Amino acid sequence: MQVDTMERDAPLLADQAKPSTRPRHLDAVECACALLDAAEGERLTLADLARAVGMSPWHLQRVFRKVTGVSPRDYAEARRAERFKAELRAHGRVAEATYGAGYGSSSRVYEDSARRLGMTPATYAKGGKGARIVFSLADSPLGRLLVAATAAGLCFLALGEDDGVLIEELKAEFPAADSIERDDRAIQDSLDVLMAYLVGETPHLDLPLDVRATAFQRRVWNELIAIPYGETRSYQEIAELLGLPKGQRAVGRACATNPVSLVIPCHRAIRGDGGLSGYRWGLSRKERLLTLEAGD
């Protein structure tokens, strides 16, 4: 589903300090990224890239994944998807965007759409037009809780004090959805699971999601989900787990674009000094969540 502020998967090298003496493989990876960025609709094979940077395909594949966290193919697909979405936003015509972004056929676009867009390309082109979203509101230990979903799964969670403000946030997230309607009955099962978590009855949230993510966001979100209940990780530690020791800012941005907090527990990401920062629904709520999970 649509997230207003989407961070680019790569290159993440801008988030890394550039020492005066750089390893050769960093230059090679940057060159390969630049070639893929400039390829537009042209498809570059791993062999093409390897020849251009003076490495064997196997070596380039290994160092590219180590530096960026994704393979050259995944990087190229992410860039193509970005071009496709940009074309859709600019023109709203799927056929034109398909070939402008370098897809060979519309069928390939639709094969990728659920994984990359979270909705069909035509729906995304119109800012969510065609999406039918239902939501519910309830009191929770953290204030009012709004839970929204499509037929495929949860697409948005929000915490606050005012129902009207929370509903407006939902509408701003999906400005052109065909319908956004309150349906307490349709959301009740998911709401029950979330409420059980918020009162400490269950440590795990296993709910279907309908969210759109870049390859890098998905990797960060998976690391957040992997943090055990009652524990935290610093942004730096998460970046290191991803093989990006200088990528803590990119990790922070990926946390900030999480549309389904609680289910994807971005509250478990903290500063290196143990301090709290960067929670969309307020640091007091982040602190209360961590206190709940710590059992204090």
C-alpha angles and dihedrals in degrees: 000000000000120000114188098217110046118181119211117253093225166060090037091171090099087069092055125085113248111223121207091248109047125193111249093239091063090057090048093051093047089050091050091049091050091051092050091046091052095044093087104177095350117105116225118197125217088251091054091052093045092053091048094053097037098245136116114260091244093052093046092049091052098047093040091057091044093054102037101025093235136074122258088252093053090046091052092047091050091051091048090050090051091051090047093052091046090052091049092050091048100044109009091218115124096198094052092045092048095062095031089060094047101255112148095217142001090248090065090053093052091047089057098037100085091050098043106027104026088223136045118291092246090053093049091047089063096045094261099326109163094031115123111206128186126190144182135201129211143163114262137173086264097050127265114356123205118196121187132183146172123215087273099055147288113335104172141017126186137180127201147109105263123062093206093055092049092050090049089052089053092050091048089053091055105024098169103036112141091234139002109185137164111247111164093180095055092051098039098100093051091043091053091054092049093048091050088054093048092054092047098252096121128025097198131068112199104173131145113255133204103193133135120230141169117238091259095047090051091052091050092046091050089054090051091052089049093059105105119245109270095025135094137203128206120239086246093054092050090049090051091050087055091051092251107111092177096041101094093116090054089050090052091052091050089052091050092055094053106123096189106052115180091035089053096035103217088158087077091068112091140167121279091252091055094257125134125246144150108032116151094212096048136281093258089062091046090053092049092050092052091046090051092050093046089055093234 
